[in-house]
Structures are given as structure tokens and as C-alpha cells.
Amino acid sequence: MQRRTLLTALALPAFAPTLASAQAWPNRPIRMLVGFPPGGTTDLAARLVSERLTARLGVPVTVENRPGATGNIATEATIRAEPDGYTLQTISAAEGAMNYTLFGTRMVVKPEDVVQVGLLMRVPNAFFVHPSLPVHSIAELIAHARANPGKLAFGSTSLGGTPHMGLELLKLRTGVDILHVPFRGAGPMLIEAMAGRVQVGGDNMPSVIGHLRDGRLRPIGVTSLGRSAALPNLPAIAETVPGFEATGWFGVHAPARVPREIIAKLGAEIDAITHEQTYRLRLAELGADLPALKPDGGTSPESYAAFTTNEITKWGEVVRASGVRVE
């Protein structure tokens, strides 16, 4: 009997979490990985939820930035971590959906390598120009680009992601020739945009809205189907290019083999956070919102997983149509 018990124990992975460890979770600090530098919306979303999870769980939830490869460096670190619930990742639509098609055979992570925990926010992107450019609307941008093919540079936070794919969608719909210039995050891109070294750009509303309101950058369109309550006078691009939409979103993922009990507990905590009035007000201030993934208006691991599956299909089609690939 003792020999059989020993052989059974040796057959199990050394890092496999036990039911007891799942029941004791959490009893030490949790890491929240972010695949982009500080200052962008992914980082902002991570800090908003980490602060609240720290208070609710009673252990520190610390943000760790690991930028690079459109978020893939952090995602690879996440799936290689012990699946014990102490390594999580705040992701954008890039890591959550677009990268699977964009990176092709270079994509190490597969959808089945991660488990979805909860959706944190949905945000439109704003397209903007440097004030020195004689463009005040999407229609004027299209006209200027057609008169100056290949001469405009469009800055975005990364290769892939909804700002970049929003540009590709605009190019597909209108035939304009605009050069895409990817940066490693919102902070570096916005510095270059405000200096005028890239004339046009796009970014998630929360990280760029302050610069749009103070006039350092001129907004020309929002990528949601309708206007944003945060900037109600800014037309939706869809008002000029019918049906245009390129909305970003952010959520929390974990390694796929984290015990279901931990995912359920963590998902319930994130759902509770998204129902907090102070959290909802903060999203509104940033120009973000939270779509209802379940009847009571919140999120859950199951509903967020279904949402992600649909997004992988949607953005995979856009990536393939644009011809953009990283091989």
C-alpha cells in the first residue's frame, strides 16, 4: 500500500496544486503581469483591479510590467508560471484575440493555454492628429491621405491591437495609404505624437483622453459605433465610414491549469469589483464602459470565455483581410 501511494505521488506533476492549496488560496502575494509599459490602458486596467483585489483578498496584488512582442512576452511568462493562482495577467484585445492570427506560426501561446477570469472594461479608441496638421475630421484625414499617399505616419501602441487594426480597417474601407509606425506602448507613442514626429495616431481613450482635452493632440474620430459620453462632441468614425468599429477591451487571464475553485473565487471577486459604483464612475471618467456579459450586468469566467472566443474569430478575419502578419 505504501509503495502504491508513493508511485501515485511520483506520477503527479510536482507543481500540481492540491485541493487543500486551492482552499487556502490566497495566502501570499499575487503577481499581475502586464505586457506593455506603464502609462497605457492595459497598465491602467491592471492597477485599477489590483488595488481593489488587494483590499478584497487581503494579500498584495502587485503589477509587474513585462513589455514586448505586443504583449506576448508577458503571456508566455504567465502560461509558464506555476498554475497555483499566484500569477495572473491583465490583457488587452491584442493578447486576448488578435495575436493568435497576427503572429501565425510564431505564436507560442494557444487559446487553450490560458483560462479567462473576468472582463474589466471596454474602451473605444480615439484617432487624433498633431495640431500642426491641417486635418480636423476623418473626412479631411481621408482627403489629405489621398492627396499625399504614403506621406502620413500613424503611431499606435504596438503591432496589432485595436488602434493598429483600426487603421488597417480604415485603409481597407477607404483605400488610403498611411504608414503604420508601432511603438512599445502608449507612453512612447504619445511622446512622439505630441512632438509632431508622427502626424496621426490612435490610442485607447483612457490613456489619451487627457491630451485630447488639453489640446496637445486634436481628436478627429472615435472608433465605437456611436459617440463616446466622455467626448460627446467627437464624431464616431462610423458617421463617415458606415459600420466602422474597432473597440478595445481588457480582462484578466490565468494559466489554464489553475484549479477551477480558484478561478471561480477570483472571477466572483472581479465580478463584485465591476459592480462597485466607484469603479463604474472611474470607467466613465476614462471614457470606458463594461458590457453586460451576464444577465445582472457583470462578468464571469464562463461568459468572458465565450466573449473571447467571438473576439478571436472577429479579429482573425480583420487581420487576414489586412494582410498584416508577423512571421
C-alpha positions, 0 to 999 in steps of 0.5 A: 500500500505504501509503495502504491501511494508513493508511485501515485505521488511520483506520477503527479506533476510536482507543481500540481496544486492540491485541493487543500492549496486551492482552499487556502488560496490566497495566502501570499502575494499575487503577481499581475503581469502586464505586457506593455509599459506603464502609462497605457490602458492595459497598465491602467486596467491592471492597477485599477483591479489590483488595488481593489483585489488587494483590499478584497483578498487581503494579500498584495496584488502587485503589477509587474510590467513585462513589455514586448512582442505586443504583449506576448512576452508577458503571456508566455511568462504567465502560461509558464508560471506555476498554475497555483493562482499566484500569477495572473495577467491583465490583457488587452484585445491584442493578447486576448484575440488578435495575436493568435492570427497576427503572429501565425506560426510564431505564436507560442501561446494557444487559446487553450493555454490560458483560462479567462477570469473576468472582463474589466472594461471596454474602451473605444479608441480615439484617432487624433492628429498633431495640431500642426496638421491641417486635418480636423475630421476623418473626412479631411484625414481621408482627403489629405491621405489621398492627396499625399499617399504614403506621406502620413505616419500613424503611431499606435501602441504596438503591432496589432491591437485595436488602434493598429487594426483600426487603421488597417480597417480604415485603409481597407474601407477607404483605400488610403495609404498611411504608414503604420509606425508601432511603438512599445506602448502608449507612453512612447507613442504619445511622446512622439505624437505630441512632438509632431514626429508622427502626424496621426495616431490612435490610442485607447481613450483612457490613456489619451483622453487627457491630451485630447482635452488639453489640446496637445493632440486634436481628436478627429474620430472615435472608433465605437459605433456611436459617440463616446459620453466622455467626448460627446462632441467627437464624431464616431468614425462610423458617421463617415465610414458606415459600420466602422468599429474597432473597440478595445477591451481588457480582462484578466487571464490565468494559466489554464491549469489553475484549479477551477475553485480558484478561478471561480473565487477570483472571477466572483471577486472581479465580478463584485469589483465591476459592480462597485459604483466607484469603479463604474464612475472611474470607467466613465471618467476614462471614457470606458464602459463594461458590457453586460456579459451576464444577465445582472450586468457583470462578468464571469469566467464562463461568459468572458470565455465565450466573449473571447472566443467571438473576439478571436474569430472577429479579429482573425478575419480583420487581420487576414483581410489586412494582410498584416502578419508577423512571421 
